[in-house]
Amino acid sequence: MTDTVFVLPERLRRIVEELFVRASVEPDNAALLADTIIEANMRGVDSHGIAALGIYLRRIRTGATNPRPRPRIIKEGVASVLIDGDNGLGAITARFAMEKAIARCQDTAVFLACCFNNTTFGAAFYYSKMAALEGKIGFALCNAPPSMAPWGGKKALLGTNPISVALPRRVGVPIVLDMATSAAAKSKIYLAKERGEPIPPGWALDKDGKPTTDPEEALKGLVMPLGGAKGYGLSLVVDLLCGGLSGGGCLDKVMSLHRSLDRGQNVSFALGAIDPQWFGGLSEFIAIVDEVVDKIHSCPVADGFDQVYLPGEIEERIRKVREREGIPVPRAVIEEIASEASYLGMEVDL
């Protein structure tokens, strides 16, 4: 038996969607959740793809996450909205929020949606890219449970708190920046554990504060901030822009996705859209983007590199490969999904 099975995207999408429906998620939301998961895998963001399905289903089964949330607007301003996610899977609230931001920024130039009381929304790029595909600049920030110490400290207080920004182009896919403020997203360490693989040096410390490449030890210890004090600063700011602005809370007010199965995760996010038409003009902005793209692509290549990539271009290359060859699913992930599927009366055979 191989350690990894390759599954064609549409087949995997159908399985994920059916599992969510059986878990009492409404069909439209089940399709959305399946899309966020498959899109993460298609771009190579495997930690937020099918590997996360088992824990999403388990949280619903244990009552930690509401399968049928009703995101509710608490407060609405001229260019802002505050949304209570009703303890649902975050993608449901995030889509609702970003759709509103895209529509409203056409009248207000910039629109910000702050959301609280959610489970994680998965890969941040999904929501920023929604705006870019509509000719807007999109951004998505999210806080996360403590797994990283502030620079100079040795207690986990901050999350990996991702940032994503997407910019439209005239031709081709948008420019998409998607990054954790830690050296790596903690979900990547969980995925390495499931694959039985070591993690790269510099990702984490063990419980004694020593560098480790063992994912088991890393999960007992701390993840490292991206770029030292700079990553710590970014993480802190993202936490305050999400949990602070929304009122959802920061630091240890955010619960673990994997361990806190008796309560909501209380994740907050800030999602927004900017309409370039209000500034230098959409056509003018995209012309500048195109000029920048041409100059980046024509940059002389340094030794050891095959070309200079824009943010998101490597992920698009991965997409083309996976369209042909399928999405790699570790055997441990399949077993976890099969276990959760059994509670729903469904047999998963991958």
Contacts in CASP RR format, 6 or more apart in sequence:
PFRMAT RR
TARGET T0000
AUTHOR 0000-0000-0000
METHOD contacts of the structure
MODEL  1
MTDTVFVLPERLRRIVEELFVRASVEPDNAALLADTIIEANMRGVDSHGI
AALGIYLRRIRTGATNPRPRPRIIKEGVASVLIDGDNGLGAITARFAMEK
AIARCQDTAVFLACCFNNTTFGAAFYYSKMAALEGKIGFALCNAPPSMAP
WGGKKALLGTNPISVALPRRVGVPIVLDMATSAAAKSKIYLAKERGEPIP
PGWALDKDGKPTTDPEEALKGLVMPLGGAKGYGLSLVVDLLCGGLSGGGC
LDKVMSLHRSLDRGQNVSFALGAIDPQWFGGLSEFIAIVDEVVDKIHSCP
VADGFDQVYLPGEIEERIRKVREREGIPVPRAVIEEIASEASYLGMEVDL
1 331 0 8 1.000
2 331 0 8 1.000
3 195 0 8 1.000
3 330 0 8 1.000
3 331 0 8 1.000
4 195 0 8 1.000
4 328 0 8 1.000
4 329 0 8 1.000
4 330 0 8 1.000
4 331 0 8 1.000
5 328 0 8 1.000
5 329 0 8 1.000
5 331 0 8 1.000
5 334 0 8 1.000
5 350 0 8 1.000
6 325 0 8 1.000
6 326 0 8 1.000
6 327 0 8 1.000
6 328 0 8 1.000
6 329 0 8 1.000
7 326 0 8 1.000
7 327 0 8 1.000
7 329 0 8 1.000
7 350 0 8 1.000
8 326 0 8 1.000
8 327 0 8 1.000
9 38 0 8 1.000
9 41 0 8 1.000
9 42 0 8 1.000
9 322 0 8 1.000
9 323 0 8 1.000
9 326 0 8 1.000
9 327 0 8 1.000
12 38 0 8 1.000
12 41 0 8 1.000
12 50 0 8 1.000
12 327 0 8 1.000
12 329 0 8 1.000
12 350 0 8 1.000
13 34 0 8 1.000
13 35 0 8 1.000
13 38 0 8 1.000
15 348 0 8 1.000
15 350 0 8 1.000
16 33 0 8 1.000
16 34 0 8 1.000
16 37 0 8 1.000
16 38 0 8 1.000
16 50 0 8 1.000
16 53 0 8 1.000
17 30 0 8 1.000
17 31 0 8 1.000
17 33 0 8 1.000
17 34 0 8 1.000
18 30 0 8 1.000
18 346 0 8 1.000
19 53 0 8 1.000
19 57 0 8 1.000
19 337 0 8 1.000
19 340 0 8 1.000
19 341 0 8 1.000
19 344 0 8 1.000
19 346 0 8 1.000
19 348 0 8 1.000
20 29 0 8 1.000
20 30 0 8 1.000
20 33 0 8 1.000
20 34 0 8 1.000
20 57 0 8 1.000
20 67 0 8 1.000
21 27 0 8 1.000
21 30 0 8 1.000
22 344 0 8 1.000
22 345 0 8 1.000
22 346 0 8 1.000
23 57 0 8 1.000
23 60 0 8 1.000
23 61 0 8 1.000
23 67 0 8 1.000
23 344 0 8 1.000
24 60 0 8 1.000
24 67 0 8 1.000
24 68 0 8 1.000
25 33 0 8 1.000
25 60 0 8 1.000
25 67 0 8 1.000
25 68 0 8 1.000
25 89 0 8 1.000
26 68 0 8 1.000
29 68 0 8 1.000
29 89 0 8 1.000
29 91 0 8 1.000
29 92 0 8 1.000
32 91 0 8 1.000
32 92 0 8 1.000
32 95 0 8 1.000
33 56 0 8 1.000
33 89 0 8 1.000
33 91 0 8 1.000
33 92 0 8 1.000
35 126 0 8 1.000
36 48 0 8 1.000
36 49 0 8 1.000
36 91 0 8 1.000
36 121 0 8 1.000
36 122 0 8 1.000
36 123 0 8 1.000
36 126 0 8 1.000
37 48 0 8 1.000
37 49 0 8 1.000
37 50 0 8 1.000
37 52 0 8 1.000
37 53 0 8 1.000
38 49 0 8 1.000
38 50 0 8 1.000
38 327 0 8 1.000
39 123 0 8 1.000
39 126 0 8 1.000
40 46 0 8 1.000
40 47 0 8 1.000
40 48 0 8 1.000
40 49 0 8 1.000
40 122 0 8 1.000
40 123 0 8 1.000
40 126 0 8 1.000
41 49 0 8 1.000
41 50 0 8 1.000
41 322 0 8 1.000
41 327 0 8 1.000
42 318 0 8 1.000
42 319 0 8 1.000
42 322 0 8 1.000
42 323 0 8 1.000
42 327 0 8 1.000
43 123 0 8 1.000
43 125 0 8 1.000
43 312 0 8 1.000
43 315 0 8 1.000
43 316 0 8 1.000
43 318 0 8 1.000
43 319 0 8 1.000
44 315 0 8 1.000
44 318 0 8 1.000
44 319 0 8 1.000
44 322 0 8 1.000
45 123 0 8 1.000
45 125 0 8 1.000
45 178 0 8 1.000
45 315 0 8 1.000
46 191 0 8 1.000
46 328 0 8 1.000
47 185 0 8 1.000
47 187 0 8 1.000
47 188 0 8 1.000
47 190 0 8 1.000
47 191 0 8 1.000
48 122 0 8 1.000
48 123 0 8 1.000
48 185 0 8 1.000
48 187 0 8 1.000
49 122 0 8 1.000
49 123 0 8 1.000
50 327 0 8 1.000
50 329 0 8 1.000
50 333 0 8 1.000
50 337 0 8 1.000
51 187 0 8 1.000
51 190 0 8 1.000
51 191 0 8 1.000
51 194 0 8 1.000
51 330 0 8 1.000
51 333 0 8 1.000
52 122 0 8 1.000
52 187 0 8 1.000
53 333 0 8 1.000
53 337 0 8 1.000
53 340 0 8 1.000
54 333 0 8 1.000
54 336 0 8 1.000
54 337 0 8 1.000
54 340 0 8 1.000
55 257 0 8 1.000
55 258 0 8 1.000
56 65 0 8 1.000
56 89 0 8 1.000
56 119 0 8 1.000
57 337 0 8 1.000
57 340 0 8 1.000
57 341 0 8 1.000
57 343 0 8 1.000
57 344 0 8 1.000
58 261 0 8 1.000
58 340 0 8 1.000
59 65 0 8 1.000
59 119 0 8 1.000
59 257 0 8 1.000
59 261 0 8 1.000
59 265 0 8 1.000
60 67 0 8 1.000
61 340 0 8 1.000
61 343 0 8 1.000
62 261 0 8 1.000
62 262 0 8 1.000
63 261 0 8 1.000
64 119 0 8 1.000
64 260 0 8 1.000
64 261 0 8 1.000
64 262 0 8 1.000
64 263 0 8 1.000
64 264 0 8 1.000
64 265 0 8 1.000
65 87 0 8 1.000
65 88 0 8 1.000
65 89 0 8 1.000
65 119 0 8 1.000
65 264 0 8 1.000
65 265 0 8 1.000
66 86 0 8 1.000
66 87 0 8 1.000
66 88 0 8 1.000
67 88 0 8 1.000
67 89 0 8 1.000
69 85 0 8 1.000
69 86 0 8 1.000
69 87 0 8 1.000
69 88 0 8 1.000
69 89 0 8 1.000
69 92 0 8 1.000
69 93 0 8 1.000
70 86 0 8 1.000
71 83 0 8 1.000
71 84 0 8 1.000
71 85 0 8 1.000
71 86 0 8 1.000
71 92 0 8 1.000
71 93 0 8 1.000
71 96 0 8 1.000
71 97 0 8 1.000
71 115 0 8 1.000
72 83 0 8 1.000
72 84 0 8 1.000
72 85 0 8 1.000
72 86 0 8 1.000
73 81 0 8 1.000
73 82 0 8 1.000
73 83 0 8 1.000
74 82 0 8 1.000
74 83 0 8 1.000
74 84 0 8 1.000
75 81 0 8 1.000
75 82 0 8 1.000
76 82 0 8 1.000
78 108 0 8 1.000
79 104 0 8 1.000
79 105 0 8 1.000
79 108 0 8 1.000
79 109 0 8 1.000
79 110 0 8 1.000
79 111 0 8 1.000
79 112 0 8 1.000
80 111 0 8 1.000
80 112 0 8 1.000
80 113 0 8 1.000
80 114 0 8 1.000
81 97 0 8 1.000
81 100 0 8 1.000
81 101 0 8 1.000
81 111 0 8 1.000
81 112 0 8 1.000
81 113 0 8 1.000
81 114 0 8 1.000
82 113 0 8 1.000
82 114 0 8 1.000
82 115 0 8 1.000
82 116 0 8 1.000
82 246 0 8 1.000
83 93 0 8 1.000
83 96 0 8 1.000
83 97 0 8 1.000
83 113 0 8 1.000
83 114 0 8 1.000
83 115 0 8 1.000
83 116 0 8 1.000
84 115 0 8 1.000
84 116 0 8 1.000
84 117 0 8 1.000
85 92 0 8 1.000
85 93 0 8 1.000
85 115 0 8 1.000
85 116 0 8 1.000
85 117 0 8 1.000
85 118 0 8 1.000
86 93 0 8 1.000
86 117 0 8 1.000
87 117 0 8 1.000
87 118 0 8 1.000
87 119 0 8 1.000
87 264 0 8 1.000
88 117 0 8 1.000
88 118 0 8 1.000
88 119 0 8 1.000
89 118 0 8 1.000
89 119 0 8 1.000
89 121 0 8 1.000
90 115 0 8 1.000
90 118 0 8 1.000
90 119 0 8 1.000
90 120 0 8 1.000
90 121 0 8 1.000
90 122 0 8 1.000
90 267 0 8 1.000
90 269 0 8 1.000
91 121 0 8 1.000
91 122 0 8 1.000
91 126 0 8 1.000
93 115 0 8 1.000
93 118 0 8 1.000
93 121 0 8 1.000
93 269 0 8 1.000
94 115 0 8 1.000
94 118 0 8 1.000
94 121 0 8 1.000
94 126 0 8 1.000
94 127 0 8 1.000
94 140 0 8 1.000
94 269 0 8 1.000
94 271 0 8 1.000
95 127 0 8 1.000
95 130 0 8 1.000
97 113 0 8 1.000
97 115 0 8 1.000
97 127 0 8 1.000
97 269 0 8 1.000
97 271 0 8 1.000
97 272 0 8 1.000
98 113 0 8 1.000
98 127 0 8 1.000
98 130 0 8 1.000
98 131 0 8 1.000
98 138 0 8 1.000
98 140 0 8 1.000
98 271 0 8 1.000
98 272 0 8 1.000
98 273 0 8 1.000
99 130 0 8 1.000
100 111 0 8 1.000
100 113 0 8 1.000
101 111 0 8 1.000
101 112 0 8 1.000
101 113 0 8 1.000
101 131 0 8 1.000
101 138 0 8 1.000
101 271 0 8 1.000
101 272 0 8 1.000
101 273 0 8 1.000
102 111 0 8 1.000
102 130 0 8 1.000
102 131 0 8 1.000
102 134 0 8 1.000
102 136 0 8 1.000
102 273 0 8 1.000
104 111 0 8 1.000
104 273 0 8 1.000
105 111 0 8 1.000
105 136 0 8 1.000
105 272 0 8 1.000
105 273 0 8 1.000
105 274 0 8 1.000
105 275 0 8 1.000
106 275 0 8 1.000
106 277 0 8 1.000
109 274 0 8 1.000
109 275 0 8 1.000
109 278 0 8 1.000
109 279 0 8 1.000
110 272 0 8 1.000
110 273 0 8 1.000
110 274 0 8 1.000
110 275 0 8 1.000
110 278 0 8 1.000
111 272 0 8 1.000
111 273 0 8 1.000
112 270 0 8 1.000
112 271 0 8 1.000
112 272 0 8 1.000
113 270 0 8 1.000
113 271 0 8 1.000
113 272 0 8 1.000
114 242 0 8 1.000
114 243 0 8 1.000
114 245 0 8 1.000
114 246 0 8 1.000
114 268 0 8 1.000
114 269 0 8 1.000
114 270 0 8 1.000
115 246 0 8 1.000
115 268 0 8 1.000
115 269 0 8 1.000
115 270 0 8 1.000
115 271 0 8 1.000
116 243 0 8 1.000
116 246 0 8 1.000
116 247 0 8 1.000
116 248 0 8 1.000
116 249 0 8 1.000
116 266 0 8 1.000
116 268 0 8 1.000
117 248 0 8 1.000
117 264 0 8 1.000
117 266 0 8 1.000
117 268 0 8 1.000
118 265 0 8 1.000
118 266 0 8 1.000
118 267 0 8 1.000
118 268 0 8 1.000
118 269 0 8 1.000
119 257 0 8 1.000
119 264 0 8 1.000
119 265 0 8 1.000
119 267 0 8 1.000
120 142 0 8 1.000
120 144 0 8 1.000
120 257 0 8 1.000
120 265 0 8 1.000
120 267 0 8 1.000
121 127 0 8 1.000
121 140 0 8 1.000
121 142 0 8 1.000
121 267 0 8 1.000
121 269 0 8 1.000
122 142 0 8 1.000
123 178 0 8 1.000
124 140 0 8 1.000
124 141 0 8 1.000
124 142 0 8 1.000
124 162 0 8 1.000
124 163 0 8 1.000
124 164 0 8 1.000
124 178 0 8 1.000
125 140 0 8 1.000
125 164 0 8 1.000
125 166 0 8 1.000
125 176 0 8 1.000
125 178 0 8 1.000
126 140 0 8 1.000
127 138 0 8 1.000
127 140 0 8 1.000
127 164 0 8 1.000
127 271 0 8 1.000
128 138 0 8 1.000
128 139 0 8 1.000
128 140 0 8 1.000
128 164 0 8 1.000
128 165 0 8 1.000
128 166 0 8 1.000
128 176 0 8 1.000
128 178 0 8 1.000
129 138 0 8 1.000
129 164 0 8 1.000
129 166 0 8 1.000
129 174 0 8 1.000
129 176 0 8 1.000
130 138 0 8 1.000
131 137 0 8 1.000
131 138 0 8 1.000
131 139 0 8 1.000
131 166 0 8 1.000
131 272 0 8 1.000
131 273 0 8 1.000
131 274 0 8 1.000
132 138 0 8 1.000
132 166 0 8 1.000
132 167 0 8 1.000
132 168 0 8 1.000
132 174 0 8 1.000
132 175 0 8 1.000
132 176 0 8 1.000
133 168 0 8 1.000
133 174 0 8 1.000
134 168 0 8 1.000
135 168 0 8 1.000
135 276 0 8 1.000
135 282 0 8 1.000
136 168 0 8 1.000
136 273 0 8 1.000
136 274 0 8 1.000
136 275 0 8 1.000
136 276 0 8 1.000
137 165 0 8 1.000
137 166 0 8 1.000
137 167 0 8 1.000
137 168 0 8 1.000
137 273 0 8 1.000
137 274 0 8 1.000
137 276 0 8 1.000
138 165 0 8 1.000
138 166 0 8 1.000
138 167 0 8 1.000
138 271 0 8 1.000
138 272 0 8 1.000
138 273 0 8 1.000
138 274 0 8 1.000
139 163 0 8 1.000
139 164 0 8 1.000
139 165 0 8 1.000
139 166 0 8 1.000
139 270 0 8 1.000
139 271 0 8 1.000
139 272 0 8 1.000
139 273 0 8 1.000
139 274 0 8 1.000
140 162 0 8 1.000
140 163 0 8 1.000
140 164 0 8 1.000
140 269 0 8 1.000
140 270 0 8 1.000
140 271 0 8 1.000
140 272 0 8 1.000
141 161 0 8 1.000
141 162 0 8 1.000
141 163 0 8 1.000
141 164 0 8 1.000
141 238 0 8 1.000
141 241 0 8 1.000
141 242 0 8 1.000
141 269 0 8 1.000
141 270 0 8 1.000
141 271 0 8 1.000
142 161 0 8 1.000
142 162 0 8 1.000
142 238 0 8 1.000
142 242 0 8 1.000
142 267 0 8 1.000
142 268 0 8 1.000
142 269 0 8 1.000
142 270 0 8 1.000
143 159 0 8 1.000
143 161 0 8 1.000
143 238 0 8 1.000
143 239 0 8 1.000
143 242 0 8 1.000
143 243 0 8 1.000
143 250 0 8 1.000
143 254 0 8 1.000
143 267 0 8 1.000
143 268 0 8 1.000
143 269 0 8 1.000
144 159 0 8 1.000
144 160 0 8 1.000
144 161 0 8 1.000
144 162 0 8 1.000
144 186 0 8 1.000
144 254 0 8 1.000
144 267 0 8 1.000
145 159 0 8 1.000
145 252 0 8 1.000
145 254 0 8 1.000
145 255 0 8 1.000
145 256 0 8 1.000
145 257 0 8 1.000
145 260 0 8 1.000
145 265 0 8 1.000
146 156 0 8 1.000
146 157 0 8 1.000
146 158 0 8 1.000
146 159 0 8 1.000
146 251 0 8 1.000
146 252 0 8 1.000
146 254 0 8 1.000
147 156 0 8 1.000
147 158 0 8 1.000
147 159 0 8 1.000
147 160 0 8 1.000
147 182 0 8 1.000
147 186 0 8 1.000
147 222 0 8 1.000
147 223 0 8 1.000
148 156 0 8 1.000
148 157 0 8 1.000
148 158 0 8 1.000
148 159 0 8 1.000
148 160 0 8 1.000
148 182 0 8 1.000
148 222 0 8 1.000
148 223 0 8 1.000
148 224 0 8 1.000
148 225 0 8 1.000
148 232 0 8 1.000
148 235 0 8 1.000
149 155 0 8 1.000
149 156 0 8 1.000
149 157 0 8 1.000
149 158 0 8 1.000
149 222 0 8 1.000
150 157 0 8 1.000
150 158 0 8 1.000
150 232 0 8 1.000
150 236 0 8 1.000
151 225 0 8 1.000
151 228 0 8 1.000
151 229 0 8 1.000
151 231 0 8 1.000
151 232 0 8 1.000
151 233 0 8 1.000
154 209 0 8 1.000
154 222 0 8 1.000
156 221 0 8 1.000
156 222 0 8 1.000
157 251 0 8 1.000
157 252 0 8 1.000
158 225 0 8 1.000
158 232 0 8 1.000
158 235 0 8 1.000
158 236 0 8 1.000
158 239 0 8 1.000
158 251 0 8 1.000
159 181 0 8 1.000
159 182 0 8 1.000
159 186 0 8 1.000
159 235 0 8 1.000
159 239 0 8 1.000
159 254 0 8 1.000
160 180 0 8 1.000
160 181 0 8 1.000
160 182 0 8 1.000
160 184 0 8 1.000
160 185 0 8 1.000
160 186 0 8 1.000
160 223 0 8 1.000
160 235 0 8 1.000
161 180 0 8 1.000
161 181 0 8 1.000
161 182 0 8 1.000
161 234 0 8 1.000
161 235 0 8 1.000
161 238 0 8 1.000
161 239 0 8 1.000
161 242 0 8 1.000
162 178 0 8 1.000
162 179 0 8 1.000
162 180 0 8 1.000
162 181 0 8 1.000
162 185 0 8 1.000
162 238 0 8 1.000
163 177 0 8 1.000
163 178 0 8 1.000
163 179 0 8 1.000
163 181 0 8 1.000
163 234 0 8 1.000
163 238 0 8 1.000
164 176 0 8 1.000
164 177 0 8 1.000
164 178 0 8 1.000
164 179 0 8 1.000
165 176 0 8 1.000
165 177 0 8 1.000
166 174 0 8 1.000
166 175 0 8 1.000
166 176 0 8 1.000
166 177 0 8 1.000
167 174 0 8 1.000
167 175 0 8 1.000
167 289 0 8 1.000
168 174 0 8 1.000
168 276 0 8 1.000
168 286 0 8 1.000
168 289 0 8 1.000
169 175 0 8 1.000
169 286 0 8 1.000
169 289 0 8 1.000
169 290 0 8 1.000
169 293 0 8 1.000
170 286 0 8 1.000
170 287 0 8 1.000
170 289 0 8 1.000
170 290 0 8 1.000
171 290 0 8 1.000
173 312 0 8 1.000
173 313 0 8 1.000
173 316 0 8 1.000
175 289 0 8 1.000
175 293 0 8 1.000
175 310 0 8 1.000
175 311 0 8 1.000
175 312 0 8 1.000
176 311 0 8 1.000
176 312 0 8 1.000
176 315 0 8 1.000
177 311 0 8 1.000
177 312 0 8 1.000
178 311 0 8 1.000
178 312 0 8 1.000
179 226 0 8 1.000
180 226 0 8 1.000
181 225 0 8 1.000
181 226 0 8 1.000
181 231 0 8 1.000
181 232 0 8 1.000
181 233 0 8 1.000
181 234 0 8 1.000
181 235 0 8 1.000
181 238 0 8 1.000
182 223 0 8 1.000
182 224 0 8 1.000
182 225 0 8 1.000
182 226 0 8 1.000
182 231 0 8 1.000
182 235 0 8 1.000
183 202 0 8 1.000
183 203 0 8 1.000
183 204 0 8 1.000
183 223 0 8 1.000
183 224 0 8 1.000
183 225 0 8 1.000
183 226 0 8 1.000
183 227 0 8 1.000
184 199 0 8 1.000
184 200 0 8 1.000
184 203 0 8 1.000
184 204 0 8 1.000
184 223 0 8 1.000
186 219 0 8 1.000
186 223 0 8 1.000
188 199 0 8 1.000
188 203 0 8 1.000
189 199 0 8 1.000
189 203 0 8 1.000
189 204 0 8 1.000
189 215 0 8 1.000
189 218 0 8 1.000
189 219 0 8 1.000
189 223 0 8 1.000
190 215 0 8 1.000
190 219 0 8 1.000
190 258 0 8 1.000
191 330 0 8 1.000
192 198 0 8 1.000
192 199 0 8 1.000
192 215 0 8 1.000
193 215 0 8 1.000
193 216 0 8 1.000
193 219 0 8 1.000
194 330 0 8 1.000
194 332 0 8 1.000
194 333 0 8 1.000
194 336 0 8 1.000
195 330 0 8 1.000
195 332 0 8 1.000
196 215 0 8 1.000
196 332 0 8 1.000
197 215 0 8 1.000
198 213 0 8 1.000
198 214 0 8 1.000
198 215 0 8 1.000
199 212 0 8 1.000
199 213 0 8 1.000
199 214 0 8 1.000
199 215 0 8 1.000
199 218 0 8 1.000
200 213 0 8 1.000
201 211 0 8 1.000
201 213 0 8 1.000
202 211 0 8 1.000
202 224 0 8 1.000
203 213 0 8 1.000
203 218 0 8 1.000
203 223 0 8 1.000
203 224 0 8 1.000
204 211 0 8 1.000
204 212 0 8 1.000
204 217 0 8 1.000
204 218 0 8 1.000
204 221 0 8 1.000
204 222 0 8 1.000
204 223 0 8 1.000
204 224 0 8 1.000
205 211 0 8 1.000
205 212 0 8 1.000
205 218 0 8 1.000
205 221 0 8 1.000
205 222 0 8 1.000
205 224 0 8 1.000
206 212 0 8 1.000
206 214 0 8 1.000
206 217 0 8 1.000
206 218 0 8 1.000
206 220 0 8 1.000
206 221 0 8 1.000
207 217 0 8 1.000
207 220 0 8 1.000
207 221 0 8 1.000
209 221 0 8 1.000
209 222 0 8 1.000
212 218 0 8 1.000
225 231 0 8 1.000
225 232 0 8 1.000
225 233 0 8 1.000
225 235 0 8 1.000
226 234 0 8 1.000
239 250 0 8 1.000
239 251 0 8 1.000
240 250 0 8 1.000
241 270 0 8 1.000
242 250 0 8 1.000
242 268 0 8 1.000
242 269 0 8 1.000
242 270 0 8 1.000
243 249 0 8 1.000
243 250 0 8 1.000
243 253 0 8 1.000
243 254 0 8 1.000
243 268 0 8 1.000
244 250 0 8 1.000
244 268 0 8 1.000
245 270 0 8 1.000
246 268 0 8 1.000
246 269 0 8 1.000
246 270 0 8 1.000
247 268 0 8 1.000
248 266 0 8 1.000
248 268 0 8 1.000
249 266 0 8 1.000
249 268 0 8 1.000
253 266 0 8 1.000
254 265 0 8 1.000
254 266 0 8 1.000
254 267 0 8 1.000
254 268 0 8 1.000
255 263 0 8 1.000
255 264 0 8 1.000
255 265 0 8 1.000
255 266 0 8 1.000
256 265 0 8 1.000
257 265 0 8 1.000
275 282 0 8 1.000
276 282 0 8 1.000
276 284 0 8 1.000
276 285 0 8 1.000
276 286 0 8 1.000
279 285 0 8 1.000
293 310 0 8 1.000
296 308 0 8 1.000
296 310 0 8 1.000
297 307 0 8 1.000
297 308 0 8 1.000
297 310 0 8 1.000
299 308 0 8 1.000
301 307 0 8 1.000
301 308 0 8 1.000
329 350 0 8 1.000
334 348 0 8 1.000
334 350 0 8 1.000
337 348 0 8 1.000
337 350 0 8 1.000
338 347 0 8 1.000
338 348 0 8 1.000
341 347 0 8 1.000
341 348 0 8 1.000
END
